[in-house]
Amino acid sequence: MEYVTAGESHGPVLTGIVSGVPAGLSVSIESINADLARRQSGYGRGGRQKIERDQVQILSGVRFGTTLGTPIALQVANRDWHNWTERMAVEGEPPANLVREVTPRPGHADLVGVLKNDMDDCRNILERSSARETAIRVACAGIAREFLAELGVGIFSYVTSIGDAEFVEENPMMDCIHHSPLDIELSEVRCPDPDASIRMKSAIDAAKREGLSLGGTFRVVVTGLVPGLGGFESGPERLTSQLAAALFGIQAMKGVEFGLGFESAYRPGNQVHDEIELDATKGFTRKTNNAGGLEGGMTNGMPLVMTVAMKPIPTMNTPLSTINLDTLEPALASKERSDVCAVPAAGVVAEGEVAFVLARAYLKKFGCDNMTDIRRNLDSYKQRLKTMSR
């Protein structure tokens, strides 16, 4: 299952095509729209979210709510396009009063993009590199999420820090599965702890007053996975590498940890590796989950736990210094309308990226043509594992 997206931040629409989807999968537009709304929410979001009301339109590959086994085309309209029709026109000559973007923002794709593509206007780069593109990613990921849900797999995320405001968990690799989804989604920063949520909002308020932006960390948790997804035979087969690549493909992500992550480097082996035990109903399991659900590049049946770090957004109301591309003189960076903090939204995007990786792993192991065969193959595999553990 793969996806490709097209569209600019201020173009008419964002478009996505999802291929490799098995036939017979129920698809809910309502569920996809709910995820789009989650992506738009969060304390610290900017003015663009007041304009957009993201809703998906499915154009192909689904009939009467069920997939046909053919490519699925999805579309999300940009309401802000009406304010940009002249500046983002597909045809014709640039208007005489067109203002080019010539003061690239430090930390953004602006400068490197214009150098790479031999451009003289950063808008040609920033329109596509903008995180607005993640709206259609989330819509596409709705297909992968529906597929995994049919197989008993659940995915959620929550914020663990914004700036220096942190949600400290005593045993995060085990405690994470007990957080209430309702508590997470009712928090304006998508953090299940009320006290930490207040501190995070205060940090965002302080940054806004100073014209700055803030990054942070969030955790993605996946439950219901069978052991043996992924592979140990080569680097590309390992789910560790596939998941990391997918998460780093999201704009502004700077770090990914699996399980204890970097903490593993500071502990002796007996405080890192998860001892194996045999449960009468679950089969082989682990006493702890320091590995975060992955061993040897494969799922081990424990919850998959990843922590992701997002840098502050490059656009700030107190801009950094840069160089004007026309004059080659020092200048202040451009100020595109932007968020103060988008960490809560990034968690929703990351859920979708993880969903695609895991959907591909299930399809590779249990077949890819239709849901009936996939469910039967999965049930047979689960039964074999039960037999092995007796």
C-alpha positions as a printed NumPy array, in Angstrom:
array([[  0.   ,   0.   ,   0.   ],
       [  1.588,   3.238,  -1.182],
       [  0.507,   6.858,  -1.535],
       [  1.562,   9.862,  -3.549],
       [  0.404,  13.441,  -3.029],
       [  0.285,  16.562,  -5.167],
       [ -0.702,  20.16 ,  -4.592],
       [  0.596,  23.432,  -3.211],
       [ -0.176,  25.091,   0.096],
       [ -2.188,  27.853,  -1.584],
       [ -3.223,  25.974,  -4.702],
       [ -6.844,  24.982,  -5.361],
       [ -6.659,  21.462,  -3.922],
       [ -4.425,  18.848,  -2.364],
       [ -4.661,  15.485,  -4.109],
       [ -3.58 ,  11.993,  -3.09 ],
       [ -3.633,   8.557,  -4.701],
       [ -3.434,   5.4  ,  -2.596],
       [ -2.53 ,   2.218,  -4.47 ],
       [ -2.216,  -1.403,  -3.36 ],
       [ -5.437,  -1.337,  -1.332],
       [ -7.15 ,  -4.75 ,  -1.056],
       [-10.73 ,  -5.175,  -2.189],
       [-13.515,  -5.459,   0.347],
       [-12.279,  -2.905,   2.885],
       [-14.906,  -0.632,   4.418],
       [-13.954,   3.046,   4.217],
       [-15.542,   5.78 ,   6.319],
       [-15.323,   9.36 ,   5.053],
       [-16.534,  10.447,   8.483],
       [-13.522,   8.811,  10.164],
       [-11.102,  10.423,   7.716],
       [-12.677,  13.831,   8.303],
       [-12.369,  13.3  ,  12.052],
       [ -8.622,  12.768,  11.643],
       [ -8.389,  15.856,   9.435],
       [-10.074,  17.85 ,  12.199],
       [ -7.608,  16.446,  14.741],
       [ -4.722,  17.568,  12.514],
       [ -6.134,  21.098,  12.394],
       [ -6.626,  21.357,  16.147],
       [ -4.169,  22.161,  18.898],
       [ -3.224,  25.106,  21.062],
       [ -0.8  ,  27.405,  19.255],
       [ -2.085,  26.873,  15.719],
       [ -2.123,  29.908,  13.429],
       [ -4.611,  31.839,  11.314],
       [ -4.646,  29.351,   8.427],
       [ -6.622,  26.881,  10.545],
       [ -9.368,  29.498,  10.96 ],
       [ -9.764,  29.603,   7.181],
       [ -9.615,  25.905,   6.304],
       [-12.308,  23.37 ,   7.154],
       [-10.667,  20.258,   5.771],
       [-13.023,  17.654,   4.324],
       [-12.03 ,  14.739,   2.113],
       [-13.628,  13.853,  -1.198],
       [-13.028,  10.332,  -2.53 ],
       [-13.009,  10.318,  -6.331],
       [-12.231,   6.706,  -7.225],
       [-11.584,   3.206,  -5.92 ],
       [-14.545,   3.033,  -3.507],
       [-18.127,   1.981,  -4.276],
       [-20.92 ,   2.017,  -1.706],
       [-18.355,   2.493,   1.065],
       [-16.179,  -0.488,   0.107],
       [-12.847,  -0.574,  -1.743],
       [-12.707,  -2.116,  -5.212],
       [ -9.047,  -3.131,  -5.1  ],
       [ -8.178,  -0.281,  -7.48 ],
       [ -6.301,   2.994,  -6.82 ],
       [ -8.143,   5.395,  -4.538],
       [ -8.017,   9.097,  -5.411],
       [ -8.679,  11.604,  -2.633],
       [ -8.932,  15.366,  -2.595],
       [ -8.933,  18.097,   0.048],
       [ -9.838,  21.615,  -1.073],
       [ -7.855,  24.681,  -0.002],
       [-10.376,  27.36 ,   0.939],
       [ -7.538,  29.913,   1.082],
       [ -7.041,  29.426,  -2.662],
       [ -9.613,  32.16 ,  -3.284],
       [ -7.177,  34.65 ,  -1.742],
       [ -4.282,  33.409,  -3.902],
       [ -5.783,  32.789,  -7.345],
       [ -3.743,  35.533,  -9.019],
       [ -0.459,  34.786,  -7.241],
       [ -0.75 ,  31.011,  -7.767],
       [ -2.269,  30.925, -11.266],
       [ -1.389,  27.886, -13.369],
       [ -1.421,  29.735, -16.714],
       [ -0.527,  33.184, -18.012],
       [  2.193,  35.66 , -17.111],
       [  3.055,  36.704, -13.548],
       [  1.119,  39.855, -12.56 ],
       [  3.076,  43.087, -12.677],
       [  2.593,  43.644,  -8.952],
       [  3.726,  40.134,  -7.947],
       [  5.818,  40.229,  -4.777],
       [  8.541,  37.586,  -4.913],
       [  9.792,  35.868,  -1.769],
       [ 13.514,  36.649,  -1.675],
       [ 14.369,  36.495,   2.036],
       [ 14.694,  32.757,   2.832],
       [ 13.94 ,  31.597,   6.362],
       [ 16.684,  29.868,   8.354],
       [ 15.642,  26.305,   9.125],
       [ 13.303,  26.106,   6.115],
       [ 13.649,  24.559,   2.656],
       [ 13.515,  28.059,   1.121],
       [ 17.183,  28.728,   0.341],
       [ 18.389,  25.215,  -0.428],
       [ 15.34 ,  24.675,  -2.617],
       [ 15.932,  27.73 ,  -4.812],
       [ 19.619,  26.843,  -5.136],
       [ 18.747,  23.264,  -6.092],
       [ 16.065,  24.172,  -8.648],
       [ 17.638,  27.386, -10.031],
       [ 14.753,  29.621,  -8.91 ],
       [ 14.617,  33.27 ,  -7.875],
       [ 11.412,  33.078,  -5.81 ],
       [ 11.206,  31.091,  -2.59 ],
       [  7.442,  30.721,  -3.1  ],
       [  8.181,  28.103,  -5.745],
       [  9.723,  26.019,  -2.972],
       [  7.756,  26.863,   0.148],
       [  4.374,  26.134,  -1.413],
       [  5.194,  22.427,  -1.67 ],
       [  7.529,  22.075,   1.305],
       [  4.866,  23.597,   3.573],
       [  3.332,  21.343,   6.213],
       [ -0.043,  22.121,   4.644],
       [  0.766,  19.073,   2.472],
       [  0.251,  16.853,   5.511],
       [ -3.516,  17.417,   5.27 ],
       [ -3.733,  15.125,   2.257],
       [ -1.286,  12.705,   3.889],
       [ -3.688,  12.324,   6.797],
       [ -6.565,  11.781,   4.382],
       [ -4.638,   9.083,   2.506],
       [ -3.606,   7.476,   5.786],
       [ -7.264,   7.063,   6.653],
       [ -7.298,   4.127,   4.215],
       [ -4.348,   2.442,   5.952],
       [ -5.883,   3.082,   9.353],
       [ -9.182,   1.485,   8.305],
       [ -7.267,  -1.557,   7.064],
       [ -5.356,  -1.97 ,  10.324],
       [ -8.489,  -1.435,  12.422],
       [-10.134,  -4.328,  10.545],
       [ -7.233,  -6.499,  11.746],
       [ -7.483,  -5.382,  15.365],
       [ -4.677,  -2.802,  15.321],
       [ -5.095,   0.551,  17.057],
       [ -2.894,   3.653,  16.723],
       [ -2.853,   6.787,  18.848],
       [ -0.446,   9.544,  19.847],
       [ -0.021,  12.048,  22.636],
       [  2.285,  14.992,  23.361],
       [  5.053,  14.483,  25.905],
       [  6.69 ,  17.928,  25.814],
       [  6.41 ,  21.398,  24.333],
       [  9.471,  23.535,  24.803],
       [ 10.67 ,  22.872,  28.346],
       [  7.203,  21.896,  29.606],
       [  7.246,  18.109,  29.961],
       [  4.834,  15.31 ,  30.799],
       [  6.891,  12.921,  32.926],
       [  5.751,   9.298,  33.05 ],
       [  7.108,   6.856,  35.621],
       [  7.213,   3.918,  33.203],
       [  6.323,   5.327,  29.783],
       [  6.859,   2.132,  27.779],
       [  4.159,   0.375,  29.806],
       [  2.056,   3.309,  31.056],
       [  1.435,   4.635,  27.558],
       [ -1.206,   2.025,  26.681],
       [ -3.359,   3.078,  29.635],
       [ -3.835,   6.711,  28.615],
       [ -7.43 ,   7.514,  27.792],
       [ -7.977,   8.598,  24.155],
       [-10.703,  10.904,  25.443],
       [ -8.279,  12.618,  27.842],
       [ -5.796,  13.055,  25.001],
       [ -8.242,  14.542,  22.52 ],
       [ -9.951,  16.803,  25.072],
       [ -6.6  ,  18.395,  25.896],
       [ -5.834,  21.429,  23.723],
       [ -2.254,  20.19 ,  23.418],
       [ -3.231,  16.491,  23.121],
       [ -1.542,  15.571,  26.399],
       [ -3.406,  13.199,  28.765],
       [ -2.112,  14.916,  31.915],
       [ -4.051,  18.092,  32.889],
       [ -1.194,  19.684,  34.846],
       [  1.306,  19.119,  32.048],
       [ -1.233,  20.488,  29.544],
       [ -1.458,  23.732,  31.504],
       [  2.341,  24.07 ,  31.558],
       [  2.551,  23.401,  27.829],
       [ -0.071,  26.036,  27.048],
       [  1.807,  28.531,  29.209],
       [  5.01 ,  27.802,  27.291],
       [  3.192,  28.432,  24.003],
       [  1.736,  31.694,  25.329],
       [  5.18 ,  32.889,  26.382],
       [  6.667,  32.071,  22.982],
       [  3.81 ,  33.866,  21.217],
       [  4.379,  37.007,  23.273],
       [  8.029,  36.988,  22.219],
       [  7.243,  36.311,  18.571],
       [  8.924,  32.906,  18.686],
       [  7.952,  29.316,  17.892],
       [  8.247,  26.087,  19.885],
       [  8.888,  22.441,  19.121],
       [  8.486,  19.424,  21.344],
       [  8.053,  15.677,  21.47 ],
       [  5.172,  13.274,  21.049],
       [  4.704,   9.544,  21.405],
       [  3.037,   7.201,  18.893],
       [  1.656,   3.939,  20.289],
       [  0.345,   0.948,  18.346],
       [ -1.543,  -1.91 ,  19.987],
       [ -2.847,  -5.245,  18.708],
       [  0.131,  -6.103,  16.488],
       [  1.039,  -9.729,  15.855],
       [  4.689, -10.749,  16.287],
       [  6.801, -11.305,  13.193],
       [  5.974,  -8.27 ,  11.054],
       [  9.02 ,  -6.923,   9.264],
       [ 12.215,  -8.853,   8.715],
       [ 15.745,  -9.466,   9.962],
       [ 17.301, -10.509,   6.633],
       [ 18.492,  -7.062,   5.521],
       [ 18.453,  -3.451,   6.583],
       [ 15.545,  -2.394,   4.345],
       [ 13.442,  -5.3  ,   5.655],
       [ 13.63 ,  -4.078,   9.238],
       [ 10.559,  -2.227,  10.465],
       [ 12.894,  -0.034,  12.5  ],
       [ 14.369,   1.461,   9.335],
       [ 11.007,   1.689,   7.553],
       [  9.28 ,   3.429,  10.45 ],
       [ 12.17 ,   5.825,  11.026],
       [ 12.236,   6.769,   7.342],
       [  8.478,   7.41 ,   7.355],
       [  8.602,   9.55 ,  10.484],
       [ 11.605,  11.549,   9.283],
       [  9.662,  12.185,   6.067],
       [  7.371,  14.517,   8.022],
       [  8.384,  18.169,   7.91 ],
       [ 10.415,  19.376,  10.933],
       [ 10.98 ,  15.974,  12.58 ],
       [ 14.515,  15.8  ,  14.004],
       [ 14.647,  12.671,  16.169],
       [ 13.008,   9.256,  16.533],
       [ 13.355,   6.809,  19.423],
       [ 12.046,   3.256,  19.652],
       [ 11.229,   2.14 ,  23.175],
       [ 13.843,   3.473,  25.586],
       [ 15.77 ,   4.876,  22.631],
       [ 18.865,   6.816,  23.684],
       [ 18.314,   5.835,  27.306],
       [ 19.338,   2.296,  26.297],
       [ 22.876,   3.521,  25.73 ],
       [ 23.273,   4.489,  29.39 ],
       [ 21.999,   1.283,  31.002],
       [ 23.528,  -2.179,  31.385],
       [ 21.961,  -4.982,  29.389],
       [ 19.938,  -6.422,  32.264],
       [ 18.104,  -3.085,  32.523],
       [ 17.416,  -2.851,  28.799],
       [ 16.46 ,  -6.226,  27.348],
       [ 12.953,  -7.51 ,  28.032],
       [ 12.809, -10.914,  29.675],
       [ 10.613, -13.489,  27.944],
       [  7.776, -15.34 ,  29.616],
       [  4.976, -17.666,  28.536],
       [  1.365, -16.687,  29.173],
       [ -1.37 , -19.319,  29.017],
       [ -3.567, -17.142,  26.779],
       [ -1.169, -14.652,  25.156],
       [  1.642, -17.089,  24.371],
       [  5.193, -15.71 ,  24.329],
       [  5.318, -12.242,  25.84 ],
       [  7.7  ,  -9.89 ,  27.69 ],
       [  7.82 ,  -8.751,  31.303],
       [  8.722,  -5.221,  30.221],
       [  8.634,  -3.255,  26.958],
       [ 11.942,  -1.395,  26.888],
       [ 12.411,  -2.378,  23.232],
       [  9.173,  -0.612,  22.36 ],
       [  7.702,  -3.628,  20.597],
       [ 10.538,  -4.25 ,  18.125],
       [ 13.29 ,  -6.86 ,  18.287],
       [ 15.621,  -7.585,  15.39 ],
       [ 13.646,  -5.251,  13.17 ],
       [ 10.409,  -7.183,  13.742],
       [  7.343,  -6.733,  15.931],
       [  7.411,  -8.954,  19.023],
       [  3.734,  -8.691,  19.964],
       [  4.196,  -5.973,  22.579],
       [  2.875,  -2.436,  21.995],
       [  4.922,  -0.524,  19.449],
       [  6.146,   2.692,  21.088],
       [  7.964,   5.513,  19.289],
       [  8.902,   8.967,  20.552],
       [  9.443,  11.717,  17.975],
       [ 11.102,  15.123,  18.34 ],
       [  9.899,  18.119,  16.317],
       [ 11.943,  21.292,  15.933],
       [ 10.374,  24.773,  16.25 ],
       [  8.638,  26.057,  13.117],
       [ 11.031,  28.275,  11.062],
       [  8.519,  31.106,  10.57 ],
       [  8.513,  33.555,  13.481],
       [  7.071,  36.995,  14.141],
       [ 10.524,  37.88 ,  15.465],
       [ 12.408,  36.793,  12.332],
       [ 16.037,  35.738,  12.169],
       [ 18.612,  37.337,   9.907],
       [ 19.12 ,  36.094,   6.362],
       [ 20.35 ,  37.283,   2.953],
       [ 18.179,  38.991,   0.355],
       [ 18.477,  36.941,  -2.845],
       [ 18.144,  40.023,  -5.064],
       [ 20.562,  42.379,  -3.332],
       [ 22.747,  39.794,  -1.563],
       [ 22.59 ,  42.104,   1.442],
       [ 21.636,  41.126,   5.018],
       [ 17.901,  41.165,   5.688],
       [ 15.253,  39.759,   7.991],
       [ 13.616,  36.474,   7.047],
       [ 10.146,  36.482,   5.528],
       [  7.081,  36.019,   7.748],
       [  4.628,  33.55 ,   6.257],
       [  1.398,  33.14 ,   8.225],
       [  2.2  ,  30.286,  10.576],
       [  1.688,  28.501,  13.882],
       [  3.49 ,  29.124,  17.139],
       [  3.452,  25.389,  17.835],
       [  2.218,  22.426,  15.778],
       [  3.442,  19.509,  17.904],
       [ -0.096,  18.234,  18.708],
       [ -0.936,  18.16 ,  15.   ],
       [  2.36 ,  16.465,  14.125],
       [  1.372,  13.501,  16.27 ],
       [ -1.722,  12.956,  14.123],
       [  0.376,  13.079,  10.947],
       [  2.835,  10.596,  12.45 ],
       [  0.009,   8.178,  13.256],
       [ -0.777,   8.091,   9.545],
       [  2.814,   7.515,   8.47 ],
       [  3.136,   4.645,  10.926],
       [ -0.154,   3.208,   9.668],
       [  1.155,   2.98 ,   6.103],
       [  4.324,   1.146,   7.152],
       [  2.385,  -1.364,   9.225],
       [ -0.279,  -1.82 ,   6.549],
       [  2.442,  -2.755,   4.057],
       [  3.901,  -5.218,   6.553],
       [  0.528,  -6.94 ,   7.03 ],
       [ -0.122,  -7.064,   3.281],
       [  3.293,  -8.56 ,   2.633],
       [  2.817, -11.28 ,   5.22 ],
       [ -0.874, -12.132,   4.81 ],
       [ -1.702, -11.322,   1.175],
       [ -2.932,  -8.277,  -0.65 ],
       [ -5.876,  -9.065,  -2.955],
       [ -8.936,  -8.979,  -0.72 ],
       [ -9.927,  -8.702,   2.912],
       [-11.485, -12.193,   3.088],
       [ -8.207, -13.934,   2.245],
       [ -6.169, -11.587,   4.43 ],
       [ -8.359, -12.219,   7.497],
       [ -8.24 , -15.971,   6.946],
       [ -4.454, -15.969,   6.577],
       [ -4.065, -13.832,   9.684],
       [ -6.333, -16.135,  11.706],
       [ -4.32 , -19.15 ,  10.545],
       [ -1.072, -17.454,  11.586],
       [ -2.444, -16.607,  15.026],
       [ -3.575, -20.198,  15.462],
       [ -0.118, -21.488,  14.56 ],
       [  1.48 , -19.196,  17.121],
       [ -0.877, -20.54 ,  19.805],
       [  0.129, -24.088,  18.901],
       [  3.838, -23.23 ,  19.112],
       [  3.498, -21.717,  22.571],
       [  1.772, -24.773,  24.075]])
